[in-house]
Amino acid sequence: MLNLSIVLEDSARNNPDGTAIVFGDMRLPYSMIDTVANQVANLLVSRGIRKGDKVALACPNLPYFPFVYYGILKAGATVVPLNVLLQSREIAYHLDDSDAKALFCFEGTPELPLGERGKAGFEAAEGCEHFFVLPATPLATESEYGESFWAALGGMAAEFETVQTAPDDTAVILYTSGTTGQPKGAELSHQNMLMNAIVSDRMFPATEGGDVYLGVLPMFHSFGQTTVMNTGFLRGATVVLMPRFEPGEALELMRREGVTFFAGVPTMYWGMLTKIHAEGAEVPGTLRIAVAGGASSPVEVLKDFEKTFGVGILEGYGLSETSPVASFNQPGRPAKPGTIGTPIWGVEMKLVDGDWKTVEGEGPGEIAIRGHNVMKGYYGRPEATAEVMHDGWFRTGDIATRDADGYYAIIDRAKDMIIRGGFNVYPRELEEVLMTHEAVSLAAVVGVTHESHGEEIKAYVIRTPGATITEDELMAWCKQNMAAYKYPRIIEFRDALPMTATGKILKRELR
């Protein structure tokens, strides 16, 4: 018997009155989260949801998320978290593809009409039988979109005996962003998810007096789900929920709640630093651990953050398919800025070529991973699974080098590589160089089609406030600082760059 819901149950048993969730003025103790999750489990069982059934959850970072997530797990069912930015057609696709029997959906706001989209998606998905609305107004028992969560929980018992699940039973199906074709669901077992939380917890010593996590990474995404929610609950920490990242508000919450642990993507760190330098926002003083993942952090941002906050950003690496944490700049070993560190406990990494042959020495090669964190496979897609899995190893599609101490450094996504006139150009390297220029605040480099060279190199740049540099001046500077086949021949200034819900720059929209 092994069930991921133990991370909540154990903390509710040992520390029932400890604050689990802070959201606005709400402070919810562990005992309450566990009780509502028990009611959710009772509700699901009463509606015919059985062990192994799939239940979808579309909800931003609100207290509803842990209520429903752990409730589904207690019932022995599988959670299918959905990105809150999906349109109704995409919601229907995910419900169909995962064979979801029920959908819990946040009612939404005028800016994010999730209830409307969710309802339409649910109606288009034939196999999905139950639709529960998570109302925007706390405790509301009615919703125009369907059955309210609170009305459905009425009369449900507060106790529930967690269904016995095996370590290899599927706990979560995480859909990967689908840069190639349709999104695929990575099936992660209770053991995958629990081990990842335990190892993440073990890496960082607890703060005396308890830890406070800022939960701004979306919990529907593997990074926020594992390193913030599951790990935070496992160690009995307080998780401060923030549904949408806004740098000033994040800094204010850190100060007000005494946040000790922050996990973010590089653009979040960049946003907070920009806010501090441009407007003199106050630097919070309680932060002890800052971790980054999701994309490579520009080295300039790492340096600036350490100087400003007095805390270094520890970079890690992982994918939805690896629960997600695979490697990390681990405390107790020297951190190497610009690397993704070394494999976490119980996980192996190596570099391989296109034929799965091991690449010795520095590489470059494609990262392959083996260990307790690797998914069971893509749900219902044996061919796609066979393409990326071999002898227990999972190939990531990320190209990296490895130094003499075993630290890995990502060069780029295999598919982001630009081939210009026969030369391989890695956008990441050029972005790093561009960001050392004082007039450049953020840069994204992509390949655009070109008749004679195959691809040409284009840079999108956000200038630092007040900078007046022209495209030609910046291009001339690039020419002096980069090899002739590498420097961008086209530069376009932008005020903002398109980003995913998790804060990654969307390169496919820039091509």
URQUIGI-V332317 format. One record per run of one state. SS is the DSSP state (hx for helix, st for strand, lp for the rest). FROM is the first residue (numbers start at 0). LEN is the number of residues. If there is no record, write none. Layout:
# URQUIGI-V332317
((SS | FROM | LEN) (SS | FROM | LEN))
This chain:
# URQUIGI-V332317
((lp | 0 | 5) (hx | 5 | 9) (lp | 14 | 4) (st | 18 | 5) (lp | 23 | 2) (st | 25 | 4) (hx | 29 | 17) (lp | 46 | 7) (st | 53 | 5) (lp | 58 | 4) (hx | 62 | 12) (lp | 74 | 3) (st | 77 | 5) (lp | 82 | 5) (hx | 87 | 11) (lp | 98 | 1) (st | 99 | 7) (lp | 106 | 7) (hx | 113 | 11) (lp | 124 | 5) (st | 129 | 5) (lp | 134 | 7) (st | 141 | 2) (lp | 143 | 2) (st | 145 | 3) (hx | 148 | 5) (lp | 153 | 16) (st | 169 | 6) (lp | 175 | 9) (st | 184 | 5) (hx | 189 | 14) (lp | 203 | 8) (st | 211 | 4) (lp | 215 | 6) (hx | 221 | 13) (lp | 234 | 3) (st | 237 | 4) (lp | 241 | 5) (hx | 246 | 11) (lp | 257 | 3) (st | 260 | 4) (lp | 264 | 1) (hx | 265 | 14) (lp | 279 | 9) (st | 288 | 4) (lp | 292 | 6) (hx | 298 | 11) (lp | 309 | 3) (st | 312 | 7) (hx | 319 | 3) (lp | 322 | 1) (st | 323 | 5) (lp | 328 | 13) (st | 341 | 2) (lp | 343 | 3) (st | 346 | 6) (lp | 352 | 5) (st | 357 | 1) (lp | 358 | 4) (st | 362 | 9) (lp | 371 | 5) (st | 376 | 2) (lp | 378 | 3) (hx | 381 | 7) (st | 388 | 2) (lp | 390 | 2) (st | 392 | 10) (lp | 402 | 5) (st | 407 | 6) (hx | 413 | 3) (lp | 416 | 1) (st | 417 | 3) (lp | 420 | 2) (st | 422 | 3) (lp | 425 | 1) (hx | 426 | 8) (lp | 434 | 5) (st | 439 | 11) (lp | 450 | 3) (st | 453 | 10) (lp | 463 | 7) (hx | 470 | 11) (lp | 481 | 8) (st | 489 | 4) (lp | 493 | 5) (st | 498 | 1) (lp | 499 | 5) (st | 504 | 1) (lp | 505 | 1) (hx | 506 | 4) (lp | 510 | 1))
